[in-house]
Amino acid sequence: MGVRRTAVVKLAVSDEQRDALHRTADQYLYCANRTADYCWSDTSYTECKTNKRKIRDALYSELREETELQAQLVQAAIRRAVEAVKGVIERWKKGQRVSCPTFTAETMDYDTRSATFYRNTVSLATVEGRVEPSFVLPADSPTPYERYVLSENYEFRESTLRYDAVDGEFYLNISTRRIDGDKEVSADTGHPDQTVLGIDLGVNSLAVSSTGTFWQGDDYDHWCREFEKRRGEMQQRGTQAAHNALLRLGKREEAWRKQYIHTVANELVTEAVEHDCDVIAFEELTDIRERLSHAKWHHVWAFRRLFEYVSYKAPERGVSVEQVEPNHTSQRCSRTDCGFTHEDNRHGEHFKCQKCGYEVNADYNGAKNIGLRYARKRTHRLRSSPKSGSGDAEVNLRVNGGTLNGESHQPIAGD
């Protein structure tokens, strides 16, 4: 099982560190905009450049000479611009009005070479060398940062440094992944024609994949509650100043939530790519508020945004995104030799099949069922197609499974 966690941490920066980060961000945005201009063509999306290796080879040396950025930050800016251009191309193909991406918000992507985390500080590469701002942590401990970034059970993956122009503060969105000694089991059945990654959406876990990766929602919920608490305090004052502050807080909250879901979407697409999946299958979001009666508005917003972001990010990596009917995916046993469906199978986060006794996390079971539903639907469609020539035509389609609670899950055949 691979659990991904995202912690958001506010930085306490000195005036010198602030200046260094602003200068670095300016040059980072310069590289991203230069790359976007190089890739873009107003004539046709087929004329746009999207090959990252060729683009990097063409621009990297020039951008290193034109800026003072560390090599990793130049490469990160190039990657961000190319991915943005690819996303715009996908919308262009659908007939939507588009223009060349422009980068103005002060955000920078850091990896393990350009960012190093310590207990109370982080070392970040800048144009003026390394700076080490300290963290501003809430009084309640342990914080998500302490539980995941500092834990030996989690490894640092990447982070996004964001400057909030409203409150004048820097924040780090830190992505980590649980280190699990169990190796995922791969099927020695040859490369399939199509492999599916099923995704289940929920409240306790924002998303769970059929590979056994969990994107937990506790940090998201924590910050949503903090914003709600601050909104309530401002509304009680009833002054014009409080009203203006409330408007600024709303903009800051929206920006934070978008950045948070963008990070989850990137990780989800990476999960599909790392497991050689061709398709990401979601449940349809119609009436999801009724199906998840305990979900709050910010959960439903997150589900819709996550699907939206993955829908345009995944094609950039060669992965398509589909939706399936959600009925009974939480009550059906995902074991292909069972499939027993009953409301008593699920109790909260626990799933136990009343027929075969299969026990597993309920959201993980749902993710496998979502993937299986798409696989079966796709298999039926291909077999019934006139192009197949025969109803018995072999269809090589599977759902990619993982390892959970010590139990290995081989990729599951769609039929």
N, C-alpha and C positions, 0 to 999 in steps of 0.2 A: 504494500500500500504506500502511495506517495501522497502526503498531505502538504498542500501548498498554503502558506500563510502570508498575509500582507499586513505589515505594521506601519502606521503613520506616526512619525515623530517630528516634533517641532525642534528647531535648532536655535541655540543661543549663540549669536555671532557678535564678534567685536566689530568696531568700525572698519578696521583693516581687513578682516575676513569678509565683511559685507562688500567692500569695494572689490576685493579679489573675485568673489563669486559673481558680482554683476559684470565685471569685465570678461570673465570667462563665459558667462551666458551670452553676452553680446557677440563674442566671436563664434560661439557654438551656433547661434542663430544665423550668423553670416554664412557659415559652412552649409547649414541646412538649406538656406534660401538659394545659395549658389548652386547647390546640387539640384534642387527642384527646377531652377531655371534651365540648367543643362539638360535635364531629362525631358522637359516639357515641349510639346508642339501644339500650337493652336490649330493646325491643319486637320489632324486626325489622330485618334488614340493609337493607331498602328504606327505612327511616327514617333511616339514617345519612347524614351529609353527606359528600360526596367531591369536590365541585367546588372545585378549588384557588383559582380566581379569586374566587368568592363567599366562600369561607372567609377568604381573605386580606383582602378588602374589609371583612368583618365584624369581624375581630380585630386587624388590623395596627395601627391607631391606638391601640387600647386597650393592646396589649402594649408599644408604644413608650412610652406614658405610665407603665405599671406597672413598667417595667424601665429599665435604663441601657444596654441593648444597642444596638449599631450596627444600622442598618436591614437590612443583608445577613444578620446573624445572626438577627434576628427572622424574616425570610422563610425562612431555612434551617430554623429550628425548626418553622415552620408546614408546610413541605414534608415534613419528616421525619415529622411526626405524621399528615398526610393519607395519605402512602404506607403508613404502618403500619396505619392503619384500613382502607385498601383491601385490604391483605394479609390482615387478619383476616376481612374480609367474604368473600374468596374461600374461606377455610377454613370459614366459617359456611355458605356455599352447599353445601359438600360434606357437611354434617351434623356437622362436628366441633364440640366444645365450645369456646367462645371467650369472651373478656371484653374490655373496653376496654383498649387498649394503655396501658401505664404505663412511663415512662422514668425509670430510676434511675442507669444507668451514665454516668459523666462523659465524654461524647463530644460533639464539636461539628463541624459541617461548615463548611469555609472555601472560598471561591471566590477568583477573581483580584482582587476588590475588597477582601476582608477579610484576605488573606494575600499577602505579598510575599517572594520568596526572594532571598537574597544568597548569596555563596559560603560563608560560615561561619555565617550566622544567618538567621532568618526573622522577619519583622515580622507580628505577629498582632494583630488588633483585639480589645480587651477593654473591660470597663466602666470601666477606669481609663486609657483611652487605649491607644496602641500599646506592645507590649512586644517586645523583640528577643532571645529566648533563642538561645544558640549550639547547634550540633549536636555530638553525641558520635558520632564516626565511627570505625569499626574501623581497625586499623592497616593492613590490606591495602587497597591503592589500585590502580586507581580503584574506589570503592564504587558500588553502584547509584545512589545519590544523585548522585554526581559525574558518572556516565555519562549520566544521563537528565534530572535536574532542572536541572543547570547547563549541559547541552549546548544549543548553538544549534539543533540538529536536532530538539529536543523542546520542546513547549509545555506549560506547566502547565495542568491542567484543574481539579482540585479536590483537597482534602485533608481528612482526618478527624483531628482532634486527640483522642487517647484517653489518659485517665489510668488507669494500672495501679495499683489499690489494693493489690495484693500487694507490689510492690517500691517503690511510692510515686514512680514516674517518669511523665513525660509522653512520648508517642510521636506522631509524625506519619505517617499513611499517605498518601503523596503520589502522585497519579495524573497521568501525563503522556501525551502522544500525539505520535508522530513527525510532524514537518512535512514533507510531501512535495510537491514542485513539480508533480507530475503530478496532473491533475484527473481525478476519476472520470468515466467515460463513462456517460451516461444514454441509455436507449433512447427514441427518439421514436416510440413505438408506442401512445401513449395509456395511461391508467391501467389496470393490470391488475386483475382481480377479486381476485387473491391473489398476494402476492410472498413468497418463502421465503428465509430466511437459514439456510444450512447451517453447522453447528458441528462441528469435529473436535477431539477431546480427545487430549492426548498428554503426554509427559514433558518434552521440551525446550521445547515450547510448551504451556502448560496448555490453551489453547483457540486455535483459528484459525477465522476466519469465511470464508464464501464471498465476502465483499467484500474479502478480502485483509488483514484486520486480525489481528495476532498479539498474544496475551497471553503473554509469555514467562514461563518458570518459574524462571529463574536466581535471582532474589531470594528467591522462595519456598523453593527448595532450600537456598539459603545459610542462611536462618534456621532451617530444619528441622534442618540439620546442626549449627548452633550449639546449639540446644536439646538435640539428641542428645548432643553432646559434654559439655554441662553435666550432663545426667542421668547419664552414665557416671562423671564425676568424683565426683558425690554418692554414687552407689551404692558406689563403692570405699571410701568412708569408713566406712560401716556403722554410724554412730552414730545415736541418736534424733534429734539436731538435724539431721543430714543427711537423715534420712527425712522430717522435717517440711518441710524446705526442698525436698525432692523433690516433695512433694505440692503445695506452693505453685507450684513451677515448672511442674508439669503443668497447673494451672489457668490460669497465665499463658500457656502455650503454646497451650492450647485456645482461649482468648479471642483471641489474636493470629491464629491460623489462621482462625477464623470471621470476624474483621474483614477479613482479607485477601481471602477468597473473596467476602464481601459486596461489597467494592469491585469485584472483577472482574465479579461478576454485574450490578451496576448499570451498569458500562460496556458489558457485552454487550447488555443491554436497550436502552441508549441507542443503540448501533450499529444495532440493528434499527429503532428509531424514526426515527433520522436518515436511514435509507435506505428509509423507507416500507414496511417489511416487516410483513406480517400474521401470519407464522408463523416461529418459531425451531425448526429441526429438529436434534435430537441423535441420535446413535447410541444404541441400547439398551445399558445398562451391565451387563447380565447377562454374566458370564464375562469382564469386561474385564481382570481380573488375569491370566487365561490368555492373552488376546490381546496384552497388553502385558507380556511376561514380565520386562522390565527395570524395570517400575514398582514403587515401594516402597509401603508401606502408606499413607504420607501423600499419595501421588499419588492412589491409589484413593479415599481419604477426600475429597480435594479435588474429584475428578470428581463424586462423589455429592452432595456439598454444593453444588457449583456448579449442578448440574441442579435440586436442590431449591430453591435460592434463586431461580434464574431462573424456575422454575415458578410461584412465587407473586408475583414482582415483575413479570413480563412482562404478565400480565392487567391489572395496574393501569394499564398504558400502552396497552391495547387490542391486545396481541400474544398469540397463543396459543402453546403449547409442545407439540411432538410428538416422538415417537421413531420411528426406523426400524431395520430389521435392519442390523447392521454388516458382514455378510459381504462381502468383496471390495471394500469402499469404498476401501481403500488400494492395491489392485492394478489397479483399473479406470481407464482413461483417461477423464477428465471431458469431453473434447471431444465434443459431441453428435453430430458426424458420424463418430465413431470408436467409443468405448466398448470397445475391446479390453481384455480382462482377462487378466493373466498375472503370476505371482509375480516374474518377472524385471523387471517394470516399475519396481519400487521397490527402491532401495538406500539404506537409512538415511533421511536427510531429503531425498534427491533422487528425483524421479520422471522417468522417461523411457519413453515408450510405445515398445515394440518394433515396433509396426506403423506408426504415423504419425510417430514421432519427436518428439512433443510433450514438452517439458521444462519442469518447474516444481517448486516446493517441494512435497514429498510431502504434507505436512499440509494445504496449501491445496487440492491436488488432491482430497484426501479430503473436505474441507469441501464442495466443490462437488458431489461425488458423493452426500454425505448429503442435501444440499438437493435434488438431482435425483431421488434415490430417493423422497423424500416427494412431490415434485411429480408424478412419474409415477404413484405409488400413488394420489394424490388425483385426478389426471386420470382414471385408469382407473375409480375408484369413481364419479366424477360422470357419466362417459359411460355406465356400465352401470346407473346408477340409473333406475328407472322414471319418475322425475320429469323426466329429461332428454328423454324423448320420442323420442330417436333416438340410435343409436350413433355418429352423425356429428356430434352436437351440439358446437358450438364451446366450448372450455373455455379461459379466459384465465388461465393460471397460469404463473409463472416463478420462477427462482432469481436472486437479486440477486448479480451478480458485481462485481468491482472491478478494480483495476489492480495488477499485480505484475510486477516485473522489467522494467518498461517495456512490458509487453504489456497491452493493454486487453481487458477481458472484459465484453461486453455482457450484460445480463440474459438468462438462458438459458431458453428455452421449456421447459416441463415435458414436452411431448410431442414 
